[in-house]
């Protein structure tokens, strides 16, 4: 059990370092370099278990031979702050609707 938890922590660390995503093959290669030799299927199961508790996302990327890119789905703090500021600016503007009585 401790081996699985340690392996999954390593995977989470790798995902957070690759902001724009990484392929399953790249994750497998890096984990192998760390001394964690697991099958592609085990890596997929680990990613699914991690995704059950953290916002891990998988997207198809046409720039990467159509391979799926795995990444953490949260918005970085600076991007989140900008998004909140834009939303607040939009919310502060009143946009009346004009109804015409006939």
Secondary structure by P-SEA (a helix, b strand, c coil): caaaaaaaaaaaaaaaaccccccaaaaaaaaaaacccccaaaaaaaaaaaaaccbbbbbbbcccccbbbbbcccccaaaaaaaaaaaaaaaabbbbbbbbcc
